[in-house]
C-alpha cells in the first residue's frame, strides 16, 4: 500500500550579491558574509501544492565572480567553496 512521504531535496540556488571589493577573493568573502551568516537574505516561496517548505541548505558549493565593468564577462571566473579557481580559466584573484 502506498503512503505519504516527505522528501527533503537539497538543491543549490544561485544568489547574486553586489559588493565593492579589492579583488575576486575579497568579493567572495564579502558575499559569503552576507549569504552565509545563518539568516538567509532571500525568501524561497513554495510554488507547487506538494512543496511544504523551502529553505537553503547550509552549504556553499562555489562562486562565480563577474566584474561590473566587463560587459563581455572576459574577467569572470568560477571558484570552488575554498575560493580556488575552477578549470582552465584561472582568472583574476
N, C-alpha and C positions, 0 to 999 in steps of 0.2 A: 504494500500500500504506500502511495506517495505521501510525503508530509512536507510542511513548510520548512525551508532552510533560510537562514540569514547568512549571506556570503559577504565578507569584507574584501573588497578588491583594492589593493594598494597600487594606485596609479600615480605616476609622476605628472605634475602640471607645470606649465611654464608661467612664471610671473616676471614681467618686465619692470625693472626698477630704475629710476633716474637718479644718478649720483654724480657729484663732481669729485674727481679723483686725480691723483698724480699719474697713475698708470693702471694697467689692467688688474694687477694683483690688489691694489688699493681699492679699485672699483668693486671687485668681487667681495672683498672683506666687508666693505660698507653695505653692499646689497645683502650679504648673508646676515649682517647685524640687523637689518630691517626685517627680512623674511624669516630668519631662524631664531627669533627671540622667544618663541613659545606662544606668543599671541599673534596668530596668523593675520596679516593685514588685508586679506581678501576673503569675501564670503563665498562659499560654494553652495549653490542652491539646487536641491534635488529637482529634476525636471521630468521624472517618469514616475508613474504610480508605484512601481515596485522599489524605487530608491527611497529608503527610510531616512538616511542621514549621509552627509558628505563632509569630510574634513581632511586636511592634508596629512600625509604620512610624515613622521618626524625624521625625515631624511632628505638631504640634498645630494643628488647624484651627479651634478655637473653644472657648468656655466657656459653661456655664450656671451661674449663681450663685444658690443658694437661701439664704435666711436661716432658721435653725432655729426662730426664734420666730414664724414666719409660716406657719402650717399651711395657709392658703389660697393660698400662693405669689404673693401680690399684690406682693411686693417682689423677686421673681425677675426676672432679666434675662439675656439671651443676649448674648455678646460674640464678636467675631472674635479671631483669634490675637494681634492687637496691642492687646487689651483695649478695643476700641471697641464701644459698644452696637450691637446689630443691630435693624433695623426701627423701628417707631414707638414701641416700648416703651423709651424712653430712661430706664431705671430708675436706681436708686441707683448711685453710683460709689464 
